[in-house]
Amino acid sequence: MKALLIHLGFMGGALLSLAQAASIAPQKESQPPLSQAAVQNAFQLLRSEYIRADKLDHSALGRAALRGLLQELDLGASLIRNTDTLRPPIAEGLISEKLTPSVAYERFQSFTQKEVHAFREQLKSHAETKVQHVILDLRHPAAPGDFEVAANLLESFVPEGELMFKLKQAQSQVTQLYISHQKPIWNRPCLVLIDEDCCNLAETVAAVLKQRGLALLIGSPTRGATVRFETRPLDALWSIRYARAEMQLPDNTSLFGQGLTPDFPIILPPGMKQPLFAADQRPSLRETFFETPRPRYNEAALVNRRNPELDDFIRRSAGLEKQSPTKLPKDQVLQRAVDMIITRSFFEQTQLKWEMKDSSQPKTIHKTDQAP
């Protein structure tokens, strides 16, 4: 019995330490962690004097310890059902469109080699035309992928022969280096859109581009899941997915559990991203950032003997939606990215002369005194 309690104390140590950390989280002063003896004593008391002690068997304590350990590891490990691997794959294919003659938009959906090949072809086409800016959208939710895909994508930006990132495997001294083997295709301005849905490959691409000063990040902070996951079956129903290798930047910087902070933080309101990214069959991405002006009372309305402003007022007074329910919401992150590009282009094309032409001081005019 004593050996069993010691074993259960070892298994439940993670759960008790997690509960202790949660209880002291709001406090400013840190408390010492529970010792192994305290953990064993807690289990002995609970198994002997708890009102439902008969339910605290070996299996129940083991499951509780595993749940606490997985919660402590956060992004590092998770349980997945075996049926999840049988679900249909997410949408694939590169979404590419010119928002303006000088701004191109590229979005990866599943981060496959096929999408990377299409992306490189698009960049070559953009480099030969008048496109001056590329918006790389990495916010599409995707499953964790192979880092070879991220390396092939980064070769479109990183000079040949330079180290892009490395992959350090747990319990091993071997580090896998990812070096660019091709000449870069794109050397013009690039904006990268990120958020908490970025997968491990998306975060890696954004981190490398940001560290090298090749792109600006716009959006919300990422989670920090820059690891290579491995999945192992546990039984007929469950499997465990855990971090086996960690991505590091050339200066050994690790983003695991920390994530990326955007250069320009813009948070998309909750509930708006789902309809934007689910409507992949929409005719044009321009609808997601161009605002449609409200109809005004003009000459055409006067000829038709209708007042659209009055109709809009009646709808709003009745509590009805001003927009059609089938109309897509606006992607505010994409809107601000396009605004930044337009503003930058405007200042570059405008020649302002801030210096005064005449640097001489104006003459001071004194009012002469007059007799009353």
C-alpha positions in Angstrom: 0.0 0.0 0.0 2.8 2.4 0.8 4.5 1.8 -2.5 1.2 2.4 -4.3 0.7 5.7 -2.5 4.3 6.8 -3.4 3.6 5.9 -7.0 0.3 7.8 -7.0 2.0 10.7 -5.3 4.5 10.9 -8.1 1.8 10.7 -10.8 -0.4 13.4 -9.1 2.5 15.7 -8.3 1.9 17.6 -11.5 -1.8 18.0 -10.7 -1.2 19.3 -7.2 1.5 21.7 -8.3 -0.8 23.0 -11.0 -3.6 23.6 -8.4 -1.2 25.3 -6.2 0.1 27.6 -9.0 -3.5 28.4 -9.9 -4.4 29.3 -6.3 -1.4 31.7 -5.9 -1.6 33.2 -9.4 -3.5 36.3 -8.4 -1.1 36.9 -5.5 2.0 39.0 -5.8 4.1 37.0 -3.3 5.2 33.6 -4.5 4.9 30.6 -2.2 7.3 27.6 -2.0 6.3 24.6 -4.0 4.9 21.5 -2.4 7.6 18.9 -1.4 7.3 15.3 -2.4 6.5 14.4 1.2 3.7 16.9 1.2 2.3 15.4 -2.0 2.4 11.8 -0.6 0.8 12.9 2.7 -2.0 14.7 0.8 -2.8 11.5 -1.2 -2.8 9.4 2.0 -5.2 11.7 3.7 -7.5 12.0 0.6 -7.6 8.2 0.1 -8.4 7.5 3.7 -10.6 10.4 5.0 -12.2 12.0 1.9 -16.0 11.5 1.8 -15.7 9.8 -1.7 -12.5 8.0 -1.0 -13.8 4.9 -2.7 -13.7 6.8 -6.0 -10.0 7.8 -5.7 -8.6 4.6 -7.1 -5.5 4.2 -9.2 -7.2 5.0 -12.5 -9.0 8.1 -11.3 -5.8 9.6 -9.8 -3.9 8.7 -12.9 -6.4 10.4 -15.2 -6.4 13.5 -13.0 -2.7 13.7 -13.0 -2.5 13.4 -16.8 -5.1 16.2 -17.2 -3.1 18.4 -14.9 0.1 17.7 -16.7 -1.4 18.4 -20.1 -2.8 21.7 -18.8 0.6 22.6 -17.4 2.3 21.7 -20.8 -0.3 23.8 -22.6 0.8 23.9 -26.3 3.4 21.2 -25.8 1.1 18.2 -25.6 -2.6 17.4 -26.1 -4.9 14.4 -26.3 -6.7 13.8 -29.6 -9.3 11.3 -30.6 -8.3 8.8 -33.2 -11.4 9.7 -35.2 -10.1 13.2 -35.6 -7.4 11.9 -38.0 -10.2 10.5 -40.2 -11.9 13.8 -40.7 -11.8 15.3 -44.2 -8.8 17.6 -44.7 -9.2 21.4 -44.6 -9.3 23.4 -47.8 -6.2 23.5 -49.8 -4.8 25.9 -52.4 -3.3 29.4 -52.5 -5.6 32.3 -52.5 -4.0 35.0 -54.7 -5.5 38.2 -55.9 -4.5 41.8 -56.7 -6.2 44.2 -54.4 -4.9 47.2 -56.4 -2.5 47.4 -59.4 0.4 47.7 -57.0 -0.7 45.5 -54.0 -1.0 41.7 -54.2 -2.6 39.5 -51.6 -1.4 35.9 -50.9 -3.0 33.5 -48.4 -2.0 29.9 -47.5 -4.7 27.6 -46.4 -3.0 24.3 -45.6 0.7 25.1 -46.0 1.6 22.3 -48.5 4.4 22.1 -51.0 1.9 22.6 -53.8 0.8 25.9 -52.3 4.5 27.0 -51.9 5.1 26.3 -55.6 2.1 28.3 -56.6 3.3 31.1 -54.3 6.7 31.2 -55.9 5.2 31.4 -59.3 3.0 34.3 -58.2 5.9 36.2 -56.7 7.8 35.8 -60.0 4.8 37.2 -61.9 4.5 40.1 -59.4 8.3 40.9 -59.7 7.9 41.3 -63.4 4.9 43.6 -63.2 4.1 46.9 -61.4 3.3 45.1 -58.1 5.3 46.9 -55.3 3.8 45.4 -52.2 2.8 41.9 -51.1 0.4 41.1 -48.2 1.1 37.6 -46.9 -1.8 36.4 -44.9 -0.8 33.6 -42.5 -4.0 33.7 -40.3 -5.8 30.7 -41.9 -6.2 27.9 -39.3 -4.1 24.9 -40.4 -2.9 21.7 -38.9 0.8 21.6 -37.8 3.0 20.8 -40.8 6.5 19.9 -41.9 9.2 22.5 -41.5 10.5 21.7 -44.9 7.5 23.6 -46.2 8.4 26.7 -44.2 12.0 26.5 -45.4 10.9 26.3 -49.1 8.6 29.3 -48.5 11.3 31.4 -46.9 13.7 30.8 -49.7 11.6 33.2 -51.7 12.9 36.0 -49.4 16.1 34.9 -47.8 19.4 35.3 -49.7 21.1 32.1 -50.9 23.5 30.4 -48.5 22.2 32.0 -45.3 20.8 30.2 -42.3 17.0 30.7 -41.9 16.3 28.7 -38.8 17.1 25.5 -37.1 15.3 22.6 -35.5 16.6 21.2 -32.2 15.2 17.8 -31.2 14.6 16.8 -27.6 17.1 14.5 -25.9 19.5 14.9 -28.7 22.6 17.0 -29.5 21.9 17.0 -33.2 20.5 20.3 -34.6 19.0 20.4 -38.1 19.9 23.5 -40.0 17.7 25.0 -42.7 19.8 27.0 -45.2 18.5 28.8 -48.2 19.6 27.1 -51.4 17.9 29.4 -53.9 18.2 33.1 -54.9 15.4 35.2 -53.4 12.5 36.1 -55.7 11.0 39.0 -53.7 13.0 42.0 -52.3 10.2 44.6 -52.2 8.0 45.6 -49.2 6.0 42.8 -47.6 3.3 42.9 -44.9 2.5 39.7 -42.9 -0.9 39.2 -41.2 -0.8 37.1 -38.1 -3.1 36.1 -35.2 -3.5 33.3 -32.6 -4.7 30.8 -35.3 -1.2 30.7 -36.9 0.1 27.2 -37.1 3.7 26.2 -36.4 4.9 26.9 -40.0 3.1 30.3 -40.2 4.8 31.4 -37.0 8.2 30.3 -38.2 7.8 32.2 -41.5 6.7 35.3 -39.7 9.5 35.1 -37.1 12.3 34.7 -39.7 11.0 37.6 -41.8 10.6 39.8 -38.8 14.1 39.1 -37.4 15.7 39.8 -40.8 13.7 43.0 -41.2 12.1 41.7 -44.4 8.5 42.3 -43.3 6.3 44.1 -40.9 3.8 42.1 -38.8 0.2 43.2 -38.5 -2.6 41.7 -36.4 -2.7 40.1 -33.0 -0.1 38.1 -31.0 0.5 34.4 -31.8 0.5 31.5 -29.4 4.1 30.3 -29.8 3.6 26.8 -31.1 6.9 26.8 -33.0 7.6 23.1 -32.6 7.4 19.9 -34.5 4.7 17.6 -33.2 4.7 13.9 -33.1 1.5 11.8 -32.6 1.5 8.4 -30.9 -1.5 6.1 -30.3 -2.4 5.4 -26.7 -5.3 2.9 -27.2 -8.1 2.3 -29.7 -9.8 5.6 -29.0 -7.0 8.1 -28.0 -3.7 9.4 -29.2 -1.3 11.9 -27.8 0.4 14.7 -29.7 3.5 16.2 -28.2 6.3 18.5 -29.1 9.3 16.5 -30.2 11.6 19.3 -31.7 11.8 23.0 -31.2 12.4 25.7 -33.8 15.1 28.2 -33.1 16.2 31.3 -34.9 19.8 31.7 -36.0 20.6 33.5 -32.7 19.1 30.6 -30.7 16.0 32.6 -29.9 13.0 30.3 -29.1 9.4 31.4 -29.5 7.8 28.3 -28.0 5.2 29.4 -25.5 5.9 33.1 -26.1 4.7 33.8 -29.6 5.2 36.8 -31.8 4.1 40.4 -31.0 3.0 42.3 -34.1 4.6 45.6 -35.1 1.2 47.1 -35.5 -1.4 45.4 -33.2 -4.9 45.2 -34.7 -7.5 42.9 -33.2 -10.2 41.6 -35.3 -13.5 41.6 -33.3 -14.7 38.1 -32.2 -17.1 36.4 -34.6 -15.9 38.3 -37.7 -13.0 36.0 -38.8 -15.2 32.9 -39.2 -17.4 34.2 -42.0 -14.4 35.9 -43.7 -12.3 32.8 -43.8 -15.1 30.3 -44.4 -16.3 32.1 -47.5 -13.4 31.0 -49.7 -15.7 30.9 -52.8 -16.5 34.6 -52.7 -16.0 36.3 -56.1 -13.4 38.8 -54.8 -11.4 39.6 -51.7 -11.9 43.3 -52.5 -15.3 43.0 -50.8 -13.6 42.4 -47.5 -11.9 45.8 -47.3 -13.7 48.2 -49.6 -16.5 50.0 -47.7 -19.8 50.3 -49.6 -21.1 53.9 -49.2 -24.7 54.3 -47.9 -27.1 55.5 -50.6 -27.6 59.3 -50.5 -30.4 61.6 -51.7 -29.1 62.8 -55.0 -30.5 63.8 -58.5 -31.1 60.1 -59.4 -33.2 59.6 -56.3 -35.0 62.8 -57.0 -35.9 61.6 -60.5 -37.1 58.2 -59.2 -39.1 60.0 -56.5 -37.4 58.0 -53.7 -35.4 59.0 -50.7 -32.8 56.3 -49.8 -31.8 58.2 -46.6 -35.4 58.1 -45.4 -35.6 54.3 -46.1 -32.4 53.8 -44.2 -33.7 55.8 -41.3 -36.9 53.8 -41.2 -35.0 50.5 -41.2 -32.8 51.7 -38.3 -35.7 53.0 -36.4 -37.4 49.6 -36.7 -34.3 47.8 -35.4 -33.5 46.2 -38.7 -30.0 45.6 -39.9 -28.6 48.2 -42.2 -26.7 45.6 -44.1 -27.9 42.5 -45.9 -27.3 39.3 -43.7 -25.6 37.7 -46.7 -23.0 40.5 -47.0 -19.5 39.7 -45.7 -18.1 41.7 -42.8 -15.0 43.8 -43.3 -11.6 42.5 -42.6 -10.2 45.3 -40.5 -6.7 43.9 -40.3 -6.5 43.7 -44.1 -8.0 47.2 -44.3 -5.4 48.7 -42.1 -2.6 46.9 -44.0 -3.8 48.4 -47.3 -4.2 51.8 -45.6 -0.5 51.6 -44.5 0.6 50.8 -48.1 -1.4 53.6 -49.6 -0.1 56.1 -47.0 3.5 55.1 -47.6 3.1 55.4 -51.3 1.5 58.8 -51.0 4.4 60.2 -48.9 7.0 58.7 -51.2 5.4 60.2 -54.3 4.8 63.6 -52.7 7.7 66.1 -52.6 7.2 68.4 -49.7 9.3 71.5 -49.0 9.3 72.0 -45.3 11.9 74.8 -45.4 10.8 78.4 -45.6 11.8 80.2 -48.8 12.6 83.5 -47.0 14.6 82.8 -43.8 14.8 86.5 -42.9 12.9 87.7 -39.9 9.7 89.8 -40.6 10.0 93.4 -39.8 8.4 94.6 -36.5 5.9 97.4 -36.9 5.6 99.7 -33.9 2.5 101.7 -33.3 3.2 105.4 -32.9 1.9 107.2 -29.9 -0.8 109.7 -30.6 -2.0 112.5 -28.6 -5.5 112.2 -27.1 
